[in-house]
Amino acid sequence: MKANELRELSVEALNKKLDELKSELFNLRFKLAVHQLENPHKITEVKHDIARVMTVLREKNA
């Protein structure tokens, strides 16, 4: 997900996206713990997406 795409979304949509990403990260960590995660790099990608969403949210609130 690109930051430019995120900047086009509303604050409500960004908050919803943030909740979805956090739940996805939880599920990925759970799969990692039970050794069912096929691609461990996916955790890093989701963390970066969360950081992007939070950055755009801060920009819109400032």
Secondary structure by P-SEA (a helix, b strand, c coil): ccaaaaaaccaaaaaaaaaaaaaaaaaaaaaaaaccccccaaaaaaaaaaaaaaaaaaaaac
